[in-house]
């Protein structure tokens, strides 16, 4: 064996473990609003941060030191002060924007927390059901996607498909399948006042949160959120069906797509967003794909298998998606030229 290779790989392991701890600590920072409080404040002493956050002194001290060592904060030893650089704040303290990355940290306790159950599934089969992730899991998924959907869906993404954008502007009927807490329907309802929006999800907690958000925003009469199976809406017809970041989670993806096909009005479209991954493994050797494979193992794939599904996995790739669409009976499949470092976009039609 080569000693240099062993040494280099040991550093790789330490780097990954530090990343895991850094992500968990960053989750604490986002959840407690520490990054937002430190934003635009320049150098801050521990005492000042304690005063402004109202948090426990000893916990904050250890957290600050850990965030310095993992590269999230800067430390100025001559003055013993901590600083959140504005470039870091742009990603960590920008809730609700399309560049907020802080929501990703909410996946850490939610997904890694089920690692023992997933490890057991390697030997005994099954997996972790969606409801086992609890309300924290529902909130984590919402937080990860909310800013991007709110900032890009109605403007950049829909404007990239002019005929759909025109239909939405003139007024049509949309369905968001797997709507979660309702971010997609809320965004479309706000941007296109003449359009009627529906959202459907199997998870009751998600639907309850969606309904509450719609009521708070004054959209209670404009958006209908349905808790239940797709059969609940079989008699409805829609001009646009959105399926964002959830086809790979499904227990019966072909069956669901076939049902949605029947509900698509002539000339209508299905707009699909999926995690960005290449078809070949060797083209996925990068941090984003590594993150997605972890999310797949600890959430997306396992909850599909737990419910008797195929466990398609988060990193499906364009070819697998096209095969799935064709198997479901659609004749139109298009990979949309929408730029994103983390997502792939598809348009499907009858």
Secondary structure, 3 states (H helix, E strand, C coil): CCHHHHHHHHHHHHHHHHHHHHHHHHHHHHHCCHHHHHCCCCCECHHHHHHHHCCCHHHHHHHHHHHHHCCCCEEECCCCEEECCHHHHHHHCCCCCCCCCHHHHHHHHHHHCCHHHHHHHHHHCCCCCHHHHHHHHHHHHHHHHHHHHHHHHHHHHHHCCHHHHHHHHHCCEEEEECCCCCHHHHHHHHHCCCCEEEEEECCHHHHHHHHHHHHHCCCCCCEEEEECCHHHHCCCCEEEEEEECCHHHCCCHHHHHHHHHHHEEEEEEEEEEEECCCCCHHHCCCHHHHHHHHHHHHHHHHHHHHCCCCCCCCCCCHHHHHHHHHHCCCCEEEECCCCCCCEEEEEEEC
